[in-house]
Amino acid sequence: MSESTIWWLLAGVAVAVELATGTFYLLMVAIGLAAAALAAHLGASMSVQLITAAVVGSATVGIAHFVRSRGPEALPPGTNPDVNMDIGETVQVDDWQADGTALVRYRGAQWAVVQAAGAVPSAGLHRIREVIGSKLVVEKI
């Protein structure tokens, strides 16, 4: 088996493991392995292939880490609409109880509702801002 084939197989294994684990950085390592395969196709020696894999793999991992660290921080799951499909949906609150909670019918079930901090409870249409356990935190629209 040629050296380039071995590099391509290693790159394929790295991609397969990444798909199984969800570790994004393994894709960057696979790019380094693919670069070594290309170096092998160009007739480079084994030491040049190894250095190519190490340098390209390390550089892509470093770049990916730098880009991810500069991006916005992820929202907590209770307030992240990418994680929780209820964020941004609306509910009708007919009346509030004395303790500042209400019961609403939402998605075929009874939910406890609390008003977002600093707002005065009032009846009407509300938007869901956060989900805390089985409680919806809402704001008046």
C-alpha positions in Angstrom: 0.0 0.0 0.0 1.4 3.4 -0.9 2.2 6.1 1.7 -0.5 8.4 0.3 -3.2 5.7 0.6 -2.3 5.3 4.3 -2.6 9.1 4.8 -6.0 9.1 3.1 -7.2 6.2 5.2 -6.0 8.0 8.4 -7.8 11.1 7.3 -11.0 9.1 6.6 -10.7 7.5 10.1 -10.4 10.9 11.7 -13.5 12.1 9.9 -15.4 9.0 10.9 -14.4 9.4 14.5 -15.4 13.1 14.4 -18.8 12.1 13.0 -19.3 9.6 15.8 -18.1 12.0 18.6 -18.9 15.5 17.3 -15.4 16.7 18.1 -14.9 19.5 15.6 -11.2 19.6 16.1 -10.8 16.2 14.6 -11.8 17.6 11.2 -8.8 20.0 11.5 -6.5 17.1 12.2 -8.0 15.3 9.2 -7.1 18.3 7.1 -3.5 17.9 8.3 -3.6 14.2 7.4 -4.9 15.1 3.9 -2.1 17.6 3.5 0.4 14.8 4.2 -1.4 12.6 1.6 -0.9 15.4 -0.9 2.7 15.7 0.0 3.1 11.9 -0.5 1.4 12.3 -4.0 4.0 14.9 -4.8 6.8 12.5 -3.9 7.9 14.1 -0.6 9.9 12.0 1.9 8.3 10.5 5.0 9.8 13.1 7.3 8.4 15.9 5.1 5.0 14.1 5.1 5.1 13.9 8.9 6.1 17.5 9.3 3.4 18.6 6.8 0.7 16.6 8.8 1.9 18.1 12.1 2.2 21.7 10.9 -1.0 21.8 8.9 -3.0 19.9 11.5 -1.7 22.1 14.4 -2.3 25.3 12.4 -5.9 24.4 11.5 -6.6 23.4 15.1 -5.1 26.7 16.3 -7.0 28.8 13.8 -10.3 27.0 14.7 -9.7 27.5 18.4 -8.9 31.2 17.8 -12.0 31.8 15.7 -14.2 30.0 18.3 -12.8 31.9 21.2 -13.5 35.3 19.4 -17.1 34.4 18.7 -20.1 35.2 20.9 -20.6 33.1 24.0 -23.4 30.6 23.7 -26.6 31.5 25.6 -27.7 29.3 28.5 -30.0 26.5 27.3 -33.0 27.9 29.0 -32.8 31.2 27.0 -31.3 29.9 23.7 -33.8 29.6 20.9 -31.4 27.3 19.1 -31.8 24.8 21.9 -35.3 25.4 23.1 -38.1 25.8 20.5 -40.4 27.5 23.0 -38.3 30.7 23.2 -40.1 33.5 21.3 -43.4 31.7 21.1 -46.5 33.5 22.4 -49.1 32.5 25.1 -52.3 34.1 26.2 -52.4 34.8 30.0 -56.0 35.5 31.1 -55.4 36.2 34.8 -52.5 36.3 37.3 -52.6 34.8 40.8 -51.7 36.8 43.9 -48.3 35.1 44.1 -47.3 36.4 40.6 -47.8 33.2 38.7 -50.4 32.1 36.2 -51.5 28.9 34.5 -51.7 28.8 30.7 -52.5 26.1 28.1 -49.5 25.7 25.8 -48.7 22.9 23.4 -51.5 20.8 24.8 -50.5 21.0 28.4 -50.9 23.2 31.4 -47.9 25.4 32.2 -47.0 27.6 35.1 -46.0 31.1 34.0 -44.0 33.8 35.8 -43.5 37.4 34.6 -40.0 38.4 33.6 -38.1 40.4 36.3 -39.2 44.0 36.6 -42.5 43.7 34.8 -46.0 44.2 36.3 -48.3 41.2 35.6 -51.1 42.0 33.2 -53.5 39.9 31.2 -53.0 39.5 27.5 -50.6 38.1 24.9 -47.1 37.3 26.2 -43.8 36.2 24.6 -41.8 33.4 26.2 -38.3 34.6 27.1 -37.0 31.6 29.1 -37.9 28.1 30.2 -36.9 27.1 33.8 -37.9 23.5 34.4 -41.6 23.5 33.9 -42.1 27.2 34.2 -42.3 29.7 31.4 -40.8 33.2 32.0 -42.8 35.6 29.9 -42.9 39.3 28.9 -45.9 41.3 27.8 -46.1 42.0 24.1 
